[in-house]
Amino acid sequence: MSTARVRRAPDALWRAGRRVLVAALPGHPPTTVAGSGALVWRHLAAWTGVHELAATLAGETGADAATIERDVLALVDALLPLGLVERQPAVGEGR
């Protein structure tokens, strides 16, 4: 279980459909994420806990919360180096 908190970068420009997300920082090329990434992105407007987000998405989709949590963490790991999301480490975790 992850206690990290995440949010999308406040200056990210983006458009999302049901199954696709296109996001970029100003002056950078766009990144496209297919599948459930667009749904996750909609929930990242404000700081949210990864575990809580997974539980919310499980309630919305009926999918397994543990699987969703792993997928959310993988998405965050992919978007972090692009500057599209921000992460607050869990208590006791280094930055």
C-alpha positions as CSV (number, residue, x, y, z in Angstrom):
1,M,0.0,0.0,0.0
2,S,1.4,3.4,-1.0
3,T,0.9,6.4,1.1
4,A,2.5,8.8,-1.4
5,R,0.4,11.7,-2.5
6,V,0.3,12.8,-6.2
7,R,-1.3,15.5,-8.4
8,R,-1.0,16.6,-11.9
9,A,1.4,19.5,-12.5
10,P,-0.6,22.8,-12.2
11,D,0.9,24.2,-15.4
12,A,0.3,21.1,-17.5
13,L,-1.8,21.6,-20.6
14,W,-4.1,18.7,-21.4
15,R,-7.1,17.2,-23.1
16,A,-8.7,13.9,-22.2
17,G,-11.3,11.8,-23.8
18,R,-12.8,8.6,-22.5
19,R,-9.8,6.5,-23.3
20,V,-7.0,8.9,-24.2
21,L,-5.0,11.7,-22.5
22,V,-2.8,14.1,-24.2
23,A,-0.7,16.3,-21.8
24,A,2.3,18.6,-22.0
25,L,4.1,21.3,-20.2
26,P,4.3,24.6,-22.0
27,G,7.1,24.5,-24.6
28,H,7.4,20.7,-24.4
29,P,6.1,18.0,-26.8
30,P,2.9,16.3,-25.9
31,T,2.6,12.9,-24.3
32,T,-0.2,10.6,-25.1
33,V,-1.6,8.0,-22.7
34,A,-4.1,5.5,-23.8
35,G,-6.5,3.5,-21.7
36,S,-7.4,4.3,-18.2
37,G,-4.8,7.0,-17.8
38,A,-7.4,9.7,-18.8
39,L,-9.6,8.5,-15.9
40,V,-6.7,8.6,-13.4
41,W,-5.7,12.1,-14.7
42,R,-9.1,13.5,-13.9
43,H,-8.7,12.6,-10.3
44,L,-5.3,14.3,-10.0
45,A,-6.5,17.9,-10.0
46,A,-5.6,18.1,-6.3
47,W,-3.2,16.2,-4.0
48,T,-4.5,12.8,-3.5
49,G,-3.2,9.6,-1.9
50,V,-2.4,6.8,-4.3
51,H,-4.1,4.3,-2.1
52,E,-7.2,6.4,-1.7
53,L,-7.3,7.1,-5.5
54,A,-7.1,3.4,-6.2
55,A,-10.0,2.7,-3.9
56,T,-12.0,5.5,-5.6
57,L,-11.3,4.1,-9.0
58,A,-12.1,0.6,-7.9
59,G,-15.5,1.8,-6.8
60,E,-16.1,3.5,-10.1
61,T,-14.8,0.7,-12.3
62,G,-15.3,-2.5,-10.3
63,A,-11.6,-3.4,-10.9
64,D,-9.4,-4.7,-8.2
65,A,-8.0,-1.9,-6.0
66,A,-4.5,-3.5,-5.6
67,T,-4.2,-3.9,-9.4
68,I,-5.3,-0.3,-9.9
69,E,-2.8,1.0,-7.3
70,R,0.1,-0.8,-9.1
71,D,-1.1,0.7,-12.4
72,V,-1.5,4.2,-10.9
73,L,2.0,4.0,-9.5
74,A,3.4,2.9,-12.9
75,L,1.6,5.8,-14.6
76,V,3.0,8.3,-12.0
77,D,6.5,6.8,-12.5
78,A,6.2,7.4,-16.2
79,L,4.8,10.9,-16.0
80,L,7.2,12.2,-13.2
81,P,10.3,12.6,-15.4
82,L,8.2,14.5,-17.9
83,G,7.1,17.0,-15.2
84,L,3.4,16.2,-15.8
85,V,2.8,15.0,-12.2
86,E,4.2,15.9,-8.8
87,R,4.7,13.5,-5.9
88,Q,4.9,14.0,-2.2
89,P,6.8,11.1,-0.6
90,A,5.2,9.0,2.0
91,V,6.0,9.9,5.6
92,G,9.5,8.5,6.3
93,E,10.4,8.2,2.7
94,G,13.2,10.2,1.1
95,R,12.6,12.6,-1.7
